[in-house]
Amino acid sequence: MKIAHITLSFERGGRREAILNLARGLNALGIGSSLVVLDQFGCPDELINGQFNESLSLERSGAWDRAAWRTLREFCDSRGIDVMHTHDAASLFAAVGSNLRGNRCVLMTFHRSRPLETATARDRLRNALALRRCQAVVTTSSERLRHFAEENFVSRRKLLTLPLGVDLERFRFDPQSRDRIRTEVGCGDDTLLIGAVGHFGPEKGLDLVVDACAQLHQRDPAARWQLVLLGTGTAEDQTRIREHAAALPQERLHFAGFRDDAHRWFSAFDVVAHGAREEAFGLVLVEAMAAGRPVVAPSVGGITDIIVDQDTGMLCPPEDSGALAAALEMLVRNPTLRTRMGVASRERAESQYRLDVYAQRHARLYEALAAGRKDFDGWDPDDVAG
């Protein structure tokens, strides 16, 4: 079986990580993948080389670019592609436009945390046209499935939820990385390190994490902890975050910027704080759990599928920096609780979010589509006999 992953671009972000992880997992199963982007790749060549059989940039001129549709159809025909796995609605529309003969399976994974592709009547009309020729729509969380069903004209039978997966060995706790990174940020063994990972846009809520830590400092100025922000953003976003950071003593906060080795940083953290206002899934939380880190996060989007409150971490009301501060204070003061939650986090990551399970679930979905299955309501990808 041959799969073509079709997406807008391959720029940095959760969608790119999800596609890369799936391609790696499928490769291990002997299922080859190709990569097609509608616009520009937006990433280094070495990121793609070795992960995909082939790659193609359509460089389309617009949503109705028939020349791009023809190029995509010819690419899939010549490579013997069986399944066009599209990622988000614009890519689905392009795939359906190139597959008018209906000679291959088409499905979509809906990654969006914000209503960018369902915001207008025009968006919903485009989606309705494409969804008629789409056999299945994968959402990464139960909240996103509800959103997609409510905002689009689509049969419930086509919708299903498959969580993302990560390479658990890559994110496994590494004591050497812990020592090196804590030395880099000036954090001693007697100081607890709180980590927050993500871009500085408002939807990721790093400002809420900073505000929560400012309140944590006010409650106990003598407590030994530091906050590391791993990520970056636009100039406007950086200015906004630094304005919030002014409420914290300088020695409390370290801006680490964007790092290619983000997977190593989780080992250095004692707690991971996440303040997202919107979250389709929450891949960074699974990565933290793979390293055995307890997580404090709001109960929004896909986060409620991932974090088991009071077991693998703590869930807080959305946009409530005070609640985040209270949860962080509990973990700062209680090392036994941190250890227990860290162990539970790793166990949950191993049982639910392994890369091989992620790929196997999709392989079974591809097989079901190829066999002509049309109803996925209640379908269980872990039921091999089904």
C-alpha positions as CSV (number, residue, x, y, z in Angstrom):
1,M,0.0,0.0,0.0
2,K,1.3,3.5,-0.9
3,I,0.2,6.7,0.9
4,A,0.5,10.3,-0.3
5,H,0.3,12.8,2.6
6,I,-1.1,16.1,1.2
7,T,-0.8,19.3,3.2
8,L,-0.6,23.1,2.8
9,S,3.1,23.3,3.6
10,F,5.7,21.6,5.8
11,E,6.5,24.6,8.0
12,R,7.2,24.1,11.7
13,G,4.3,23.2,13.9
14,G,2.2,20.4,15.3
15,R,0.8,19.3,11.9
16,R,4.3,18.8,10.6
17,E,5.3,16.7,13.6
18,A,2.1,14.6,13.3
19,I,2.8,13.8,9.7
20,L,6.5,13.1,10.3
21,N,5.7,10.8,13.2
22,L,3.1,8.9,11.1
23,A,5.5,8.5,8.2
24,R,8.2,7.2,10.5
25,G,5.8,4.7,12.0
26,L,4.4,3.6,8.7
27,N,7.9,3.1,7.3
28,A,8.6,0.7,10.2
29,L,5.5,-1.3,9.1
30,G,6.8,-1.4,5.5
31,I,4.2,1.1,4.2
32,G,5.8,3.9,2.1
33,S,4.7,7.5,2.1
34,S,5.1,10.4,-0.3
35,L,4.7,14.0,0.7
36,V,2.9,16.6,-1.4
37,V,2.6,20.3,-0.3
38,L,0.1,22.7,-2.0
39,D,2.4,25.7,-1.6
40,Q,6.0,25.7,-0.4
41,F,7.8,23.2,1.8
42,G,9.1,25.8,4.2
43,C,11.5,23.4,5.9
44,P,15.1,22.1,5.4
45,D,15.5,19.4,2.8
46,E,17.2,17.1,5.3
47,L,13.9,17.0,7.3
48,I,12.1,15.3,4.4
49,N,14.9,13.2,3.0
50,G,14.8,9.6,4.3
51,Q,11.3,10.0,5.7
52,F,9.3,9.9,2.5
53,N,9.7,8.0,-0.8
54,E,9.2,11.2,-2.8
55,S,8.1,14.8,-2.3
56,L,6.4,17.3,-4.5
57,S,5.6,21.0,-4.2
58,L,2.6,22.0,-6.3
59,E,3.2,25.8,-5.9
60,R,-0.5,26.3,-6.6
61,S,-1.8,29.7,-7.6
62,G,-5.1,29.4,-5.7
63,A,-7.7,27.0,-4.4
64,W,-9.1,26.4,-7.9
65,D,-5.8,25.8,-9.6
66,R,-6.6,23.1,-12.1
67,A,-3.0,22.8,-13.3
68,A,-2.0,21.9,-9.7
69,W,-4.9,19.4,-9.6
70,R,-3.6,17.8,-12.8
71,T,-0.1,17.7,-11.5
72,L,-1.3,16.0,-8.3
73,R,-3.3,13.5,-10.2
74,E,-0.4,12.6,-12.5
75,F,1.9,12.2,-9.5
76,C,-0.4,9.8,-7.8
77,D,-1.1,7.9,-11.0
78,S,2.5,7.4,-11.8
79,R,3.5,6.4,-8.3
80,G,0.6,4.0,-7.8
81,I,-0.8,5.9,-4.8
82,D,-3.6,4.0,-3.1
83,V,-4.6,6.5,-0.4
84,M,-4.6,10.3,-0.5
85,H,-4.2,11.2,3.2
86,T,-5.0,14.9,3.3
87,H,-4.3,17.2,6.3
88,D,-6.9,19.9,6.9
89,A,-9.7,21.1,4.7
90,A,-7.8,23.0,2.0
91,S,-5.6,20.0,1.2
92,L,-8.8,17.8,1.1
93,F,-10.3,20.1,-1.5
94,A,-7.2,19.9,-3.7
95,A,-7.1,16.1,-3.4
96,V,-10.8,15.7,-4.3
97,G,-10.3,18.1,-7.3
98,S,-7.5,15.9,-8.6
99,N,-9.4,12.7,-8.0
100,L,-12.6,13.3,-9.9
101,R,-12.5,9.8,-11.4
102,G,-12.6,8.5,-7.8
103,N,-9.9,5.9,-8.5
104,R,-8.2,6.1,-5.0
105,C,-9.3,6.5,-1.4
106,V,-9.3,10.0,0.2
107,L,-9.4,10.8,3.8
108,M,-8.6,13.9,5.9
109,T,-7.1,14.5,9.3
110,F,-8.4,17.7,10.9
111,H,-5.6,19.3,12.9
112,R,-6.9,22.8,13.4
113,S,-7.4,24.1,16.9
114,R,-8.9,27.3,15.7
115,P,-12.0,27.7,13.4
116,L,-9.9,28.9,10.5
117,E,-11.3,26.5,7.9
118,T,-14.9,26.5,9.2
119,A,-15.3,30.2,10.0
120,T,-17.3,31.4,7.0
121,A,-20.2,30.1,4.9
122,R,-17.7,29.9,1.9
123,D,-15.5,27.6,4.0
124,R,-18.3,25.4,4.9
125,L,-19.6,25.2,1.3
126,R,-16.1,24.2,0.1
127,N,-15.9,21.6,2.8
128,A,-19.3,20.2,2.0
129,L,-18.3,19.7,-1.7
130,A,-15.0,18.0,-0.7
131,L,-16.5,15.9,2.1
132,R,-19.0,14.3,-0.3
133,R,-16.0,12.6,-2.0
134,C,-14.1,11.9,1.2
135,Q,-14.5,8.5,2.8
136,A,-13.3,9.4,6.4
137,V,-12.5,12.3,8.5
138,V,-10.0,11.8,11.4
139,T,-10.0,14.1,14.3
140,T,-7.3,13.9,17.0
141,S,-9.6,14.5,20.0
142,S,-13.2,14.1,21.0
143,E,-13.6,17.8,21.3
144,R,-12.4,18.4,17.7
145,L,-14.8,15.7,16.5
146,R,-17.7,17.5,18.1
147,H,-16.6,20.8,16.6
148,F,-16.2,19.4,13.1
149,A,-19.6,17.7,13.2
150,E,-21.3,20.8,14.4
151,E,-19.6,23.2,12.0
152,N,-19.8,21.2,8.7
153,F,-22.3,19.4,6.5
154,V,-20.9,15.9,7.0
155,S,-22.2,12.5,7.9
156,R,-21.4,11.4,11.4
157,R,-20.6,8.0,9.9
158,K,-17.4,9.4,8.3
159,L,-16.0,10.8,11.6
160,L,-13.6,9.1,14.0
161,T,-11.0,10.0,16.5
162,L,-7.4,8.8,16.4
163,P,-4.9,10.3,18.9
164,L,-1.4,11.3,17.7
165,G,1.7,9.3,18.7
166,V,5.3,10.1,19.6
167,D,8.6,8.4,19.6
168,L,8.7,7.4,23.2
169,E,12.4,6.5,23.1
170,R,13.3,9.9,21.8
171,F,11.5,11.7,24.6
172,R,12.5,9.2,27.4
173,F,14.1,10.8,30.5
174,D,17.8,11.3,29.9
175,P,19.9,12.2,33.0
176,Q,22.8,13.5,30.9
177,S,20.5,16.0,29.0
178,R,19.0,17.0,32.4
179,D,22.5,17.9,33.8
180,R,23.7,19.7,30.7
181,I,20.5,21.8,30.2
182,R,20.1,22.7,33.9
183,T,23.7,23.9,33.9
184,E,23.0,26.0,30.8
185,V,20.1,27.8,32.4
186,G,21.8,28.1,35.8
187,C,19.5,25.8,37.7
188,G,21.0,23.8,40.6
189,D,19.8,20.5,41.9
190,D,18.1,22.2,44.8
191,T,15.9,24.3,42.4
192,L,12.7,23.1,40.7
193,L,12.5,23.8,37.0
194,I,9.2,24.6,35.5
195,G,9.1,24.3,31.7
196,A,6.6,25.8,29.2
197,V,6.9,24.9,25.5
198,G,5.2,26.5,22.5
199,H,5.0,29.5,20.2
200,F,4.2,32.9,21.8
201,G,0.9,33.3,20.0
202,P,-2.1,34.0,22.3
203,E,-3.7,30.6,21.6
204,K,-0.8,28.8,23.4
205,G,-1.3,30.9,26.5
206,L,2.4,31.3,27.6
207,D,1.4,34.7,29.0
208,L,-1.0,32.8,31.4
209,V,1.9,30.6,32.5
210,V,4.1,33.6,33.2
211,D,1.2,35.3,35.1
212,A,0.7,32.1,37.1
213,C,4.4,32.0,38.0
214,A,4.3,35.7,39.0
215,Q,1.5,34.8,41.5
216,L,3.5,31.8,42.6
217,H,6.4,34.1,43.4
218,Q,4.2,36.5,45.3
219,R,2.8,33.7,47.5
220,D,6.3,32.5,48.5
221,P,9.3,34.6,47.3
222,A,11.7,32.3,49.0
223,A,10.6,29.1,47.2
224,R,13.4,27.8,44.9
225,W,12.1,27.4,41.4
226,Q,12.7,28.8,37.9
227,L,10.6,29.0,34.7
228,V,12.0,28.3,31.3
229,L,10.1,29.3,28.1
230,L,11.0,27.2,25.2
231,G,9.8,28.8,21.9
232,T,9.5,32.1,20.1
233,G,7.0,34.2,18.2
234,T,6.5,37.3,16.1
235,A,8.0,40.5,17.4
236,E,4.6,41.6,18.6
237,D,4.1,38.3,20.5
238,Q,7.6,38.5,22.0
239,T,6.9,42.0,23.3
240,R,3.6,40.9,24.8
241,I,5.2,38.0,26.7
242,R,8.1,40.1,28.0
243,E,5.5,42.7,29.3
244,H,3.9,39.9,31.3
245,A,7.4,38.7,32.4
246,A,8.2,42.1,34.0
247,A,6.2,40.9,37.0
248,L,8.8,38.2,37.7
249,P,12.3,38.7,39.1
250,Q,14.9,38.3,36.3
251,E,16.5,35.3,37.9
252,R,13.2,33.5,37.9
253,L,12.8,33.4,34.1
254,H,14.9,32.1,31.3
255,F,14.0,32.6,27.6
256,A,15.5,29.7,25.8
257,G,14.2,30.5,22.4
258,F,13.4,27.9,19.7
259,R,15.5,24.8,20.0
260,D,15.9,21.9,17.6
261,D,16.6,19.6,20.5
262,A,13.4,20.3,22.4
263,H,13.0,16.6,23.2
264,R,16.0,16.8,25.5
265,W,14.6,19.7,27.5
266,F,11.8,17.7,29.0
267,S,14.3,15.7,31.0
268,A,15.5,19.0,32.6
269,F,12.1,20.1,33.7
270,D,10.5,18.9,36.9
271,V,7.0,20.1,35.9
272,V,5.6,21.2,32.5
273,A,3.1,24.1,32.6
274,H,0.7,24.6,29.6
275,G,-1.7,27.6,29.4
276,A,-3.3,27.0,26.0
277,R,-6.5,28.8,25.2
278,E,-7.1,26.5,22.2
279,E,-5.6,23.1,21.6
280,A,-6.7,20.5,19.0
281,F,-4.6,17.8,20.6
282,G,-1.7,18.8,22.7
283,L,1.3,16.9,21.3
284,V,3.7,18.8,23.6
285,L,1.9,17.3,26.6
286,V,2.4,13.7,25.4
287,E,6.1,14.5,24.8
288,A,6.3,15.7,28.4
289,M,4.5,12.6,29.7
290,A,6.9,10.4,27.7
291,A,9.7,12.0,29.7
292,G,7.9,11.2,32.9
293,R,6.9,14.8,33.7
294,P,3.7,15.8,35.5
295,V,1.7,18.4,33.5
296,V,-0.5,21.4,34.6
297,A,-2.8,22.5,31.9
298,P,-6.3,24.0,31.2
299,S,-9.3,21.8,30.4
300,V,-9.6,22.9,26.8
301,G,-9.7,21.0,23.5
302,G,-7.8,17.7,23.2
303,I,-6.1,18.3,26.5
304,T,-8.9,16.6,28.4
305,D,-8.4,13.4,26.4
306,I,-4.7,13.4,27.3
307,I,-4.3,14.5,31.0
308,V,-5.9,12.4,33.7
309,D,-6.7,14.9,36.4
310,Q,-4.9,14.2,39.7
311,D,-3.2,11.2,38.2
312,T,-0.9,12.2,35.3
313,G,-1.2,15.9,36.1
314,M,-3.7,18.6,37.0
315,L,-6.4,20.2,34.9
316,C,-7.5,23.8,35.6
317,P,-10.3,26.0,34.3
318,P,-9.5,27.7,31.0
319,E,-7.8,31.1,31.0
320,D,-7.4,31.1,34.8
321,S,-3.8,32.0,35.8
322,G,-4.8,31.8,39.5
323,A,-5.8,28.2,39.2
324,L,-2.6,27.4,37.3
325,A,-0.6,29.1,40.1
326,A,-2.4,27.0,42.7
327,A,-1.7,23.7,40.9
328,L,1.9,24.6,40.4
329,E,2.3,25.5,44.0
330,M,1.0,22.1,45.0
331,L,3.5,20.4,42.8
332,V,6.4,22.7,43.9
333,R,5.7,21.9,47.5
334,N,5.1,18.1,47.1
335,P,8.0,16.1,45.5
336,T,6.2,12.8,46.3
337,L,3.2,14.0,44.3
338,R,5.5,15.0,41.4
339,T,7.1,11.6,41.3
340,R,3.8,9.7,41.4
341,M,2.4,11.8,38.6
342,G,5.5,11.5,36.6
343,V,5.4,7.7,36.8
344,A,1.7,7.7,35.8
345,S,2.5,10.0,32.9
346,R,5.1,7.7,31.4
347,E,2.8,4.7,31.8
348,R,-0.1,6.5,30.1
349,A,2.2,7.6,27.2
350,E,3.4,4.0,26.8
351,S,-0.2,2.6,26.7
352,Q,-1.9,5.2,24.5
353,Y,0.6,7.2,22.4
354,R,3.3,4.9,21.1
355,L,4.5,5.5,17.6
356,D,3.9,1.9,16.5
357,V,0.3,2.1,17.8
358,Y,-0.3,5.4,16.0
359,A,0.9,3.9,12.7
360,Q,-0.9,0.6,13.2
361,R,-4.2,2.4,13.8
362,H,-3.8,4.3,10.5
363,A,-2.7,1.2,8.6
364,R,-6.0,-0.5,9.7
365,L,-7.9,2.6,8.6
366,Y,-6.3,2.6,5.2
367,E,-7.1,-1.1,4.8
368,A,-10.7,-0.5,5.9
369,L,-11.0,2.3,3.3
370,A,-9.5,0.1,0.6
371,A,-12.0,-2.6,1.5
372,G,-14.9,-0.2,0.9
373,R,-15.9,0.6,4.4
374,K,-18.2,3.6,4.6
375,D,-19.3,3.7,8.3
376,F,-16.7,4.6,11.0
377,D,-19.2,5.6,13.7
378,G,-18.0,3.4,16.7
379,W,-15.3,1.7,14.6
380,D,-12.4,0.6,16.8
381,P,-9.0,0.6,15.1
382,D,-7.5,-1.5,18.0
383,D,-10.0,-4.3,17.2
384,V,-7.8,-6.3,14.7
385,A,-10.7,-8.6,13.9
386,G,-13.0,-5.7,13.1
